[in-house]
Structures are given as C-alpha cells and as structure tokens.
Amino acid sequence: MWGACSNGGVIAAALSFGLALMVLAASFGHISGVHFNPAVTLGVLIAGEMQAVLAVLYVIMQLLGGIAAGGLLRLLLTGHAYNACKGGATLLTTYVVANETNGRGIVYTHEEVGIWQGIAIEFIVTFVLVTVILMVALDTKSKTGLAPILIGFTLAVNILAVGAYTGGSLNPARSLGPAIFANQWEKHYVYWIGPIVGAIVAGFLYRTVWAHYDRRMFVKRAGATTAKAVKA
C-alpha cells in the first residue's frame, strides 16, 4: 500500500502491487497459491479448485492481512503524508469541471464516478484478473511456469487502466484495511460488490466454458459416462 501513498500516483501503485504479486507468487505460489484476495479465492472455489472450508480460512486470513497492512501503513507514515493519501483508501474519483457560461464567467462544478460505474469497473478488472489466474495457474492445458509474471502484469495493467477512476482495488481485503484506519467508508461497498461478482462470473465461465474438458462441470461428467460405457 505504500505505492498508493507515494508521489508516483497510479503508475507507482500499479507497479508496486503488480511487481510485489509477481515476486510473491513466484516464491510462495507452490505453497498456498498466493491468493491474497477474497475475490480470487471465491473464483477458485467456484472453479472447483479448492474446498469450501479452506476457502473460508483463506478469506479470514486475507481480511486480517488487509487490516494489518492498513495499520502498518498508519504506523509508519507521518500524519501529513497519511492524510494526504487518505491512508491509501480506494475511493471513487471526483473531478472538478470548468463550465463556461455567458455573463457569469467560468463556473466550476464537481463530477464523480457513479456507484454503478465504479461497480462495473471493478467487476470488469476483477473478472479479467481471476480469469487469467485460473487459465495460467490452474487449468490443465494452459497453465504455465510463467504464471507469476502473467498474473503480476495483469494486476498492474488493470490498476493502470482504472486507477484514475476507482483506485483500482480488485480486492476487498486491500480496500478494507485503509478504510478502517483512515475512516474512509464512502461507497465502500463498491469494492466488495464489483470484485465479488466479477470473481463469481469468472469462476462459473471457467467451470462451464473455458476450462480444459477434464475440469469442465458438464463435459467431465459426460466423459466419465462415456468411459464407463466403453469399459462395459
């Protein structure tokens, strides 16, 4: 979260989150899968790649990790720097727009990214991230040793694409920690609804359409039935 509070803006945030995920996935992916994200865990669960009990434990640890990260940022940053970046919280962007009007000079108004727009944006980028993770890290046919690099770059590109509008969360746990310590709860539900629905759709489409046949929900059953018939 330090990247979100640096002077580098969206670029620094995208690179810090993306590169950190890339390195950690390469280092510890073989141990836990390095989800770090309740939305990713939900997508993997729906895709049939983990047990429900383990998924619940993952989500609890992820939320606690997000809270701990938010607290650590509050502890290590000075008050001015922390307040300037609102604790690294993800918020819908408000723009100042100059409108020229006759006889009144220039009138400045504010426009904000709407709630439904924020949800849709977070839905799309989380859907892309979870789909990439399922395809390059878990699928029988397309998984690759380059998965950490591909996943890290996907996260970075997504944040670069939408960071100026929603902050580029893609992760309820990432948004929860700063919200608690910086007391930034405005439209916080956007960062739960968008990523969770995006992960659900990604997991369902993987299970039914994109996965290799041995992992698809319906094709796998049909294949098993055929195999039994041939054996008989």
Buried (B, 14 or more C-beta within 10 A) or exposed (E): BBBBBBEEEBBBBBBBBBBBBBEBBBEEBEEEBBBBBBBBBBBBBBBBBBEEEEBEEBBEBBBEBBBEBBBBBBEEBEEEEBEEBBBBBBBBBEEEEEEEEEEEEEEEEEEBBEEEBBBBBBBBBBBBBBBBBBBBBBBEEBBEEEBBBBBBBBBBBBBBBBBBBBBBBBBBBBBBBBBBBBEBEEBBEBBBBBBBBBBBBBBBBBBEEBBBEEBBBEBBEEEEEEEEEEEE
